[in-house]
Amino acid sequence: MKEEKQNKMAVAPMNKLFLKMGLPMIVSMVLQALYNVIDSIFVTNMGTKGAIANQALTFSFPIQIMIIAIGVGTGVGLNALLSKSLGEKEQEKVNRVAGNGIFLSICIYLVFLLFGWFGSEWFISLFTNKEEIIEMGTTYLKICACLSLGSIGYTVYERFL
């Protein structure tokens, strides 16, 4: 007879579960908080142009929030599918959902990567015609969008847990 695997959440000691499952979530929250630090560093380095830099950040902010929102929404949907499949003890479906979730995360990242390279300047120029703000906002938005794999990845993978 084939031995059935036990659900770790049901049989593992609580302290071990806290460390194993809580630590990645803590790391993800710290990474999320780093966005604020990066914003502050960016504006601080502008010196006397702080007000202009702040406008550039403000215009970039909706895309930052969209990156996070799409990552969280995808993660929540995957979490629901994974939970349902685990409850039904359909290990093959669990594996497929997890694999598809990883693939979907990469696809979402590629969309934002392309937007970062080719759409950042267009997006910022929707809000202003001041060349200096467009330049600063484009630079910042490219950094955020092109390096969004971390943000998308951790919001999706956190929900895998």
KACORFEN-V591562 format. One record per helix or strand. SS is the DSSP state (H for helix, E for strand). FROM is the first residue (numbers start at 1). TO is the last residue. If there is no record, write none. Layout:
BEGIN
ss:SS from:FROM to:TO
ss:SS from:FROM to:TO
END
This chain:
BEGIN
ss:H from:8 to:11
ss:H from:14 to:44
ss:H from:47 to:87
ss:H from:91 to:118
ss:H from:120 to:125
ss:H from:131 to:146
ss:H from:149 to:160
END
